[in-house]
């Protein structure tokens, strides 16, 4: 079944979230069929990034920078595909309104529920600063039901300190809602991480905590500065819109200044 046939079959319009130009299969779980989903996912990707087939109308919220290993692909946050232009436009407008509501809801959740937890967390000698970033902070992005709340925890210990790593994870597990841990490890002048769920609670909210070592970042900064290495465009945009929630000795402020000094030219204009 081709894309136009599929959209007609599901009622003439469907909205998809977080469509990537590097990995078509991210759309598979959103396709309302049991078979043939891989081929349809590729057609959805092509419609977004290479043009829609005749008789199919595609509405795209944004084409933002993203990171996939060493690549810098694009991501479309919200995509509405329709066989009728007017119906597609109306659903897309409703999705953008929903996105604004999600942003407000998530920010309210941070203020009312997460900040009291983070206020206690910053008292730990392991923690130097706490930063809120991500879709809900970037006015150019469009949060959706697939979005997380992204929080950076800056630590005072090196990323390879196994004992303190376990201590900070133990503290993070006490966070409200569902928690994804993104622990950054420094190695050979670069950082590597992967998000791992560490709690499974009944909640409408999910927080991804990026644990970043300040001593390791300082070491990396020296290496990157000497070599002329720049951070990714996504990171530059992401941290430019970030908000410091809690800070000790201006550690978070210095971290942002240091990181953004390595932004590619024109990426944070």
C-alpha positions, -999 to +999 in steps of 0.1 A: +000+000+000+013+034-010+012+066+011-019+081-006-038+049-003-029+046+034-039+081+042-073+076+025-077+043+044-072+060+078-097+087+071-079+112+049-055+127+074-030+117+100-004+135+121+030+120+128+056+131+154+094+133+153+102+122+117+139+120+110+157+123+077+183+096+087+160+069+100+127+063+083+115+035+107+108+059+135+074+063+119+066+026+120+049+025+155+027+054+144+014+036+113-021+020+118-014-012+099+000-046+109+019-052+077+038-031+051+048-005+077+085-003+067+077+007+032+051+033+043+076+047+068+101+053+040+074+070+019+065+093+049+101+102+053+104+110+015+072+131+016+087+152+044+122+156+032+121+151-005+086+161-016+051+146-014+035+125-042+007+139-063-025+143-044-008+142-010-004+174+011+022+176+038+023+202+066+055+205+086+061+224+119+099+227+115+130+211+101+154+214+131+189+202+137+195+170+155+223+146+165+228+110+155+263+098+165+287+120+144+260+131+119+239+162+121+205+152+105+172+170+105+140+163+124+105+174+117+087+177+151+051+176+138+040+164+104+004+163+092-003+143+060-036+146+042-053+138+009-074+170+012-055+203+016-082+220+038-086+191+062-048+187+065-044+224+072-071+224+099-057+194+117-022+209+114-034+242+130-050+221+158-017+203+163+003+235+166-022+247+192-018+214+211+020+219+210+017+253+226-005+237+253+021+210+259+048+235+263+028+254+290+018+221+307+054+209+308+068+242+321+041+242+348+051+207+357+087+217+360+078+246+383+053+228+405+067+193+407+103+190+395+118+222+410+111+211+447+130+179+440+158+197+421+160+223+450+170+194+473+192+178+446+214+209+443+223+206+480+242+175+472+280+180+471+280+160+439+260+186+420+272+219+407+243+232+386+210+223+370+199+234+336+165+231+318+168+227+280+151+210+250+119+214+230+100+232+256+127+259+260+134+266+223+108+289+208+116+276+173+108+240+182+074+224+186+069+200+216+046+171+211+033+142+231+066+124+221+087+151+238+106+147+271+115+172+297+153+176+293+174+185+323+211+188+326+228+179+359+263+193+362+285+172+385+317+180+404+333+146+398+350+131+367+328+110+345+348+078+351+343+079+389+322+048+392+314+052+429+301+088+426+283+078+394+262+053+413+256+079+440+242+104+416+221+078+399+206+068+432+196+104+438+182+108+403+160+077+408+140+096+434+128+121+408+091+124+402+076+108+371+095+085+346+132+090+344+156+084+315+193+086+324+217+100+298+252+097+314+279+113+295+313+096+294+345+114+283+369+095+262+397+106+238+385+141+236+348+134+230+317+126+250+294+096+245+261+088+260+229+068+255+195+073+272+185+044+295+151+043+314+158+038+351+123+041+365+089+029+354+061+048+371+026+056+361+030+091+348+022+113+319+056+130+321+091+117+313+123+135+323+156+128+306+185+137+329+218+144+311+246+139+337+276+159+326+309+161+345+323+196+348+359+184+353+356+163+322+341+191+302+369+214+313+394+189+301+375+184+268+373+222+263+411+225+263+414+197+237+387+211+215+400+247+218+435+236+207+422+215+178+396+240+166+367+215+172+332+229+173+301+216+191+272+205+170+246+230+157+219+212+177+239+216+210+245+253+202+208+260+196+198+238+225+220+254+251+215+290+238+178+286+248+185+268+280+176+281+315+196+278+346+174+265+374+200+262+402+236+271+403+266+270+427+294+294+423+282+303+388+292+268+376+263+265+352+267+300+339+304+293+332+296+260+316+271+276+292+296+303+283+324+278+277+302+255+256+287+283+235+322+297+228+327+266+207+295+270+186+299+269+148+298+303+131+263+315+125+246+287+144+235+310+173+228+342+154 
